[in-house]
């Protein structure tokens, strides 16, 4: 599928991280989108708080680019993420193109990230919901590789992989990946998503040396 190349820069105004609420899902692979938004919030010193109107944890502040930025972690459960996203975009009259969604991707190895201007859901329920509620596939997304389970013979191994927690070594790697994700988002805010893709899609984060 060819991506629509706009003459206008695509600058995100809302950063959404996908995940599931409840303590049992904390720090699981499927919640790496939540961790990415948390990393942005820490880096930019933006406080996050539950917002019932937006059905999620929400915060707003000034990004390093000097522009106002909004952060959202939907608390609707993954397959209803679009409800929370639509609540924010409708309230602030944001276009779908200004929404950057960050989520986990099994088809990418750990240490790889992939930034795109648009695309299909690729079987990801959170993105399916976002597409349904935004009414378009044309919104940028940043996928964070979580790799595939070693034995994919059963559906249960896939589920347990996605909903499983990172090992200690993987956590070390992912902390570096999340720093890079913040950098990618900042590049998107400063020069547009398309320019940031060059950096974000070409680098592989290696395990930190002990």
Secondary structure, DSSP 8 states (H G I E B T S, - for coil): ------SS----SEEEE----SGGGTTBGGGHHHHHHHHHHHHHT---EEETTTTEEEEEEE-TTSSEEEEEEE-S-GGGHHHHHHHHHHHHT--GGGEEEEEEETTS-TTBEEEES----TT-HHHHHHHHHHT-S-S-EEEEE----S--SSHHHHHHHHTSB--HHHHHHHHHHHHHHHHHHHHHHHH-HHHHHHHHTT-B------
